[in-house]
Amino acid sequence: MTTETHTLTDELSAIDYCYEQGWTDGLPVVPPARERVERFLMAAGRPPEEIVARHPATGRECNVQSAAVNAVMAGCLPQYFPTVLAALEGLNEDEYNFHGSTASTGGSAPAVIVSGDIRDEIGMNASVNVFGSGNRANATIGRAIRLVIMNIFQMIPGISDRSTTGWPGKYSCCIAENILNSPWEPLHESLGFPSEVSTATVFAASGFYNVENHYTSDPERLLDTFADAMGSLGALTDGQSLVVMSPEHAQIAASGGMSKRDVQEYLFEHSYRMGSDMRDAGKWPSDRSQDGLAPAIDGRGPTRTDDVRFHRGRQPEDILIVVAGGEAGGHSAFLPSWSRGRGSLFQTKAIGVCLDC
């Protein structure tokens, strides 16, 4: 997207013009008037020409100003912009695999998980309907990332974005952690950030599994429900996992004295299928690539042995545990990673201070 000026008679004409240029995700956008963009640049306090993300396949670059234009179009407020920039910086890390995760038939969405005090400062939703509609910050931060992907990096559905089915998270997938109702330390602290620093974690998420259990109060039986979803043949790879536990489920798990680390270890140990299951389902990888199978539980490499366990992920740390959602209800979520193997790894960046908010 170039920094050109277009003069139009009214905002409705400007919205139509954005459609004509292909600058939308299918929904109307806010016309990026110069004065709106300038407010975002002031909030960021960073040079407009500073590069925040690059596309390795095309060489295209997104600077702060281009990101601001798309954040305006998405409907963001200026105080959201530092979070948008942090998420883009996460996508820019090599291990995230920006090009593969946006071009592949796998159809992943960049899920953004915000942790820290900024949640309250900008009014994000971490509670009821956390993945759903109704909150401006959640919806527009995630949407800004999608518009950057389309408008700056030219990953266009049906052309360079070859997603087989896609999913609604490709419009926007951004949540905040429900720290107030979590029995464990916040995500940003468990990842090594100081308590006063808010973070944005990005994860190339491929779809959404609702994990429902209203009946048990036993921590291990509850976690078996999660492990069963994570070890399903349709989802099983050695890629990473995002597990979003509702407060009700998290409290049950913690009631048995389990730490977040204990939950990770339990889920890793129990989310697996036997080699015979993989063979019967035709999920053996090709001879030239073992990316689709995890190492065996005894530490050996992938093998075509019927009695070997193939786990979701390679280690407990591959399972990202986040508490979010309404205080009542036995519903949680498992989001598998993109690709048939470990094509993308989650990345976390500190969110800068909004300088003009």
N, C-alpha and C positions, 0 to 999 in steps of 0.2 A: 504494500500500500504506500503510495507516494504522498508527500506532504503538499498536495495541491489544494487550492481554494476554489470552491464552486459556489456561485451565488444563485440561490433559488428563492422563489417568491414566498413560500411559507413552509412550515414544518411538515405538513402532509406531503407536499411535493418533494421535500428532502427525503422523507421515508421511502417514497416510491422510487426516488433516484437511487437510494442505497440498494433496493431490490434489483433495479435494472443493472447495477454494477456487479451484482452477485456478492455483496458484502454481508449477507445475512445468513443465519442458520435455518431459515425458513420462517422465523418469527420477525415482527417489526423490530427495528433498532432505533435507538435515540440518535438523531443527527449529531455528528461530532463537531459542533460549532467551536470556533477557535477559542472563545472565552471559556468554554467548558473544559477543553483540553488543557488550557493554561492553569486552571485550578488544580487539576490532577498533577501537573508537573510541579506546582508549588508544594503540594502535599508530599510528593516523593522526595523533594530536596536533592535530586540527582540530575546530572547533566542530561538534557534531552537526547543527546547523541550516544549516550552510554549503551553498549550492547548488553542485553540481559540473556539472550538465547540465540542459538544458531541452529540451522538445519543442516546436518552433515551431508545429506544426499544432494541437496541443491545449492548449498552455500548461502542461502538466504539468511538474513539476520533481522532480529527484532530489537530495536533500541527502545529506550524509555518512552520516547514520544509516540512511537507506533503502538506500544502497549497501552499508553494513555488513550489514544484514539479509540482503540477497541474496547477498553474498559468503559469509556463514555457510551459507546454504542450498545454495550451489554446492559446498561442501566445502572452501573455502579455509582456510588457516591465517592468523593475524593478520599475519604478516610478508609475506604476499602483498598485503595490502590497499592499500598505497601504489601498487602497480603497477595495481591495478584502478582506483583514483581517477585516475591519470594517463591511462589509456586512456579513461575517461569524459570527461575534460576535452578529449581529442582529438576525440571524437565531437561535442562541443558546439560546435566551431568551425563557422562558417557554411559554409565551403568543403567540409567533409565531407558536408554535406547529409544530416543525420541522418534526417529524416522520409522523404525520397524513397528513400534507400537501404534503409530498413527496410520500407517499404510497397509498393514496386514489385513488379511481376511478375518482375523480373530476379532476385530471390532472392539478393541478396548477403549475405555474412557479414562482420562486422567482424573482419578479421584483425589480430591484435596481434603486433608484432615487438619483442622486448625486446633492448636492446643495452647492454652495460656490465657492471660488476662485480656488479650485483645478481643476475645469472644464477647465479653461484656462491653468493651469500649466501642465496638462497632455494631453491636446488637445482633450477633449471630444466633441462630437457633441450634441448641444442643439437645433439646428435649423432644416433646411430642412431635411426631411426623418429621423427624430429623432429615430423612432422605426425600421428603415430599415437598410440596409447594407451600407458599405462604410467607417466606422470609426473604426480604430483598437482598440482604448481604449474602446468604448462602447461594441463592439462585444466580445472582449477577456475577459474583466472583468466579464461580464455575463456568458461567457462560462466557466471561471475558477470555478465559483460557481457550475455549472452543473457537471463539472468533479470531483470536491470534493464530491458532492452528490453521484456520481456513484462509484468512485474509493476508497474513504475513508469510506463512510457510506454504501456502497454496496446496494444502492437503484437502482436496475437494471431493466430497462423496461421489462415488461413481467414476471418478477419474483417477486421482492419486490415492484417495482413501477407498480401499477395496473391501471394506467390511462386508462379510457375507450377510449378516442380519443386523448388526448394530444393536444398540439398546438405548433406552431413554437417557441413560447417564451421559450419552454423547452430546446432549444439549447442555447439561450441567450436572456435576456431581461434586458437591462441596458440603462438608458437614463440620460442626464444631464438637469438641469433646465435652461430655457432661461431667466436668470435674467435681461439681458440687454433690453429685449423687454416685460418685465412684468410690469403691472401697480401697482403691489402690492409688499409687502415685500417678500424677499426670503423665501423659505420653511424652511431652517434651523433656520432663525430668528423667524418665526412664531411658531416654535416648542420649542423656548426658548434657542437656542444656540447663543453664541456671534457672531457678524458679521464676525470676522476673523477666525472662526472655520468652516471648511467644514464638511459635513455629508453625510452618506449613509443611506437611508431609504429602508428597505426591506418589501415587501408586497407579500403575496401569491396570485398571480393573476390568475384568471380562465378565460382565453380567452380575447377577444378584440372586443369592439363595436365601429365602426366608427360613430361619431355624426356629421352629415353634415347639415349645414344651411348657405347658401350664400345670403339670401334675406333680412333678417330683420336687422334693426339697433336698434330695441327696446330691451333693456336688458332683460326684463321679458319674452318676446316672445322667445328670444334666449334661455334663461335658461329653458323654458318649453320643448324645444327640448331635452335638456339633461335629464330633469326629466322624460320624456316619456321613454327614453332608460333605465334609471335606474329603473323605475317602471315596466318594462316589466315582464310578467309572467315567462318568461324563466330565468330571472336574479334575481327575487325578493327573497331576504332573509333579515334577520336583520343583515347581515354581513357588513363589511366596504366596502368602494368604493375608487378607484383611478380615479380621473377625471383629465385628461391632456388636458388643454385648449390651443388651438393655440393662438398665440399673437393677431390675428385678433378678435377671439371670446372674449378673455380676455379684449381687449380694448373696445369692445362694452359693455360688462358687467360693466366695470368701468366707462364708459361714463355717466351712470346714477347715479354716486356717490356711487356705491356699493363697499364695502370693500370685502376682501376675506371672512371674517366672514359672511357678508351679503349674499354672494353667497352660502356658506354652508347652512345657515338657509333656504334660498329660495329653494334650491334643496331638502333638507330634507323634508320640508313641502309639496312639490309638487310631490315627487317621492313615490307614494303609489298605492295600489290597494284596492278595497273594499273587505270585507269578502265574498261577493257573488261571486266576480271574482275568489277568491282563491278556494271557494267551487266548482264552476263550472269547474275549471281547474284540480280539484283533488289534489290541493297542500296543503290540510290540513295536519298537522303533525299527527303522531300516538298519541294515548292517553297517552303513557308513555313518550313522548318527544315533547316539544313545540319549539324545536330549529329552526324550519323552519319559524316561524312567528315572526314579530316584535311586540313590545308593541303598543297598540292603541294610537292614537294621544292625548287622554285625560289622558294618563299615566297608564291606567289599563293594566294588563297583557294580554297575548295572549288569544283569545277567539274565539269560533266558531259562532260569530254573524255576520250576513250578512252586517249590516250597520256600521261595524267598519273598520277603515282605517289601513292597514298594510304597514308600511313604509320600504324603503330601509335604513337599519341601525336603531340605537336606539336613536341617537342624532346627531346634526349637525357636531360635531367633528369627527364623523365616516366617513366623506367625506374628503379625502385628495385632496386638490386643488394644481395642479402644472401647471405652464405655460411652454410649450415646443413646438417645431416645427417651421416651416418656418413662416416668417413674413406675407406672403400672403397666403390666402386660408381659406375657411370656413369649415375646417375639424378639429375635436377634437376627443378625445377618452375617453371612459368609460371602465374601467377594473373592473369587479366584483370580490369580494373576493372568495377564495376557501371555499367549504363546504356548506351544506344546512342551516347553521346557522352562528354562530360566532366562527368557529373552529380555526381561526388564526387572530391575530391583528398585524397591522404594527408596526415595531420597527425602531428606529433611533439611529445611533452611530456616534460619532465623528471620523473623519479620521485622523490618525497620520501623522506626518511629514516624508517625505522620506529623509533618512539620507545620502544617497549616490547617489544623482541624480543631 
